[in-house]
Amino acid sequence: MSSSETATSAPVSVVVIGVENLDTSLAFYEKIVGLEVAEADALQGPEFEQYWQLPAGATARYAFLAHGADPVGRIQLMEFDAPNRKLVRQAGIKRAIGLFNLNLYTRDIQEDYKRLSAQGFNFWGEPAHQNFGPGVGETYELAFDGPDGVAINLVELVSKDPSTMIGHLYEYVTQYGRTSTGFTEVVTTAHTVSDMDKALAFYYGPLGMTLFVESVLEAVELNRANNLPDDAKTRSVLVQGNHEYGKIALAEPMNYELPDLVSAAVAPNIGYLAQSFQVSDLAATAAACAALDVEVHTPQTEIDLPGRGKCRAMVVRNPGSGALQEIFQPL
């Protein structure tokens, strides 16, 4: 999908992260992951304050990172200069209601594990081999605490047979290209919800996303890796827009309780604050949101958005969790 195409089924275009220190976070996303800084500047003024519901005088330094030509899977880092900032997610929380992790494909997960461990990153375990069956294929996966309390999940695509789902993805990544350090932009991002049906009504309705795969996760080994009860059951739904990247891995606890990150995931705090989606007609999308009684966090307004220029944009709360969802139309 190019930036000029009509986004009829919106993937995640941007993830918005509040950072403790912009330079430290850039050392990870730019130098280690290899994403390119497309734009960096400062934000201030009443328009900015109102959009993010900040006190008068608040400012922010930002960097907008991307890879490839498509407006998908990009990262907006924002270091707010405002009082009372706090961390959205504390280390040790491996699943919680709200926006949770970033999934990146990598070329060599064993090498990543050695190198990043030596740099002091906190891994949740060693690289784990996953075999999803003959029609899907195999991966290695590895989770760790990234900067600013954001969980990072690395995935190495093992299967090369394009008749398998993972082999097809491997072929796509090979053609699309990786960063100079062997990674990709955000291919999938996790969102844990308290009401899956309401969350899906939002993603399927106003955003026009479609089902990729659905399952119930209940393996004891997986539950223990995520600090869940052995008998935990999780409804898992992966949804996609019109791109291989920018998918959303939704999860809903079926028989257990989780901490809730949503109330803290607002500016100027430090952590994963919002998912952002590009649409071709914001007025129509806003009407579809209203039909679902979606809560509006920031009403429609014209604003310069980092990395995207002048846009008409709004921020709503996902009805399945309350997490912030930015929706924008380039002007």
C-alpha positions, 0 to 999 in steps of 0.5 A: 500500500502506498501513501496515495492509495485509499486505506479501505482496511486500515492497518496500524500506521503508527504506534505512539510511545511516550519516552523517558529520554528521547536520545536513549530510546533512539539508541534502541529503535534507530541504532539497534532496530535500524529504523530510519528517523524520517522527522524529528522536531519539537511540539508546543502550543495550544493545538498540541496541548488540546490534542493530547489534553496537556496542561498549558505550557507543555512541550515535547521533543519527538522522533518519527521512525519508519522503514520502507515506502508504505505508511504502516508499522511506524513509530512515533517517540515523544518525550514530553516536558510536563510534570508528573510523568509516570511509567505506564507498565512496570517491569514484570507485568507480562500481560495486562489490559491495554496496548502491550507489545511490539512484534518485529521480525528478525533475521537471526534471533540467537544472535540478537539474544546474545548481543542484547543480553550483553547490553543488559536487556531483560529477557523473559526467557531464551528463544522459544521454538514454536511449531504451529502445524504443517499448514502454518509453519515454525518460528522462534520467538523471544520477548524482552523489556524494551525502553520505556516499559514497552515489551518487545517480541522478536520473531524469526520466521523459520519455515521457508515453504511459501505454501505455509503461512509463515513461509509466505510471510518469510517470502514477503519479508525477503522481497520487502526488505529489512533494516540495515540491522536485520529487523523490520518495522512493527509487523504486529502489536498486542492489545489485550481487551476486557471485551473482545466483541466490542473491540472487534466491532471497532476494528471490523466496523469503523476501520474495516479490518478483517480476521487473520486467525482466531484461537483459544490459548491454554497451553500450560507452558505458554501460561507459565511464560506469561505469569498466568495460572496453569489453567488460564484460557485466553481468546486470541484474535489476530486482525489485519488491514490491507498490508502484511504489517500493522496487524493487531494481536488481540487477547481477552482473558476468559477465566482470570483477571489482569492488571489494567494499564489503560488509565495510565496510558495517556500523555505525558506518561512513559510507555505505549500510549496509542495506536494510529490508523490512516483512513481515507474519509475521517468524517465517515469513520467518525460517523461509524464510531458514533454509531457504536457509541465509541468514546471520543477522547479528542474531537476531530481537528486539523493538526500537523501530525509528526511524520504525516504533515497536515491532517484531520485527526481525532482520538477515541477510546477502543470500546473493548478496553478504553485504549487510545486509538488515533484516526487520521486523514492526510490533507 
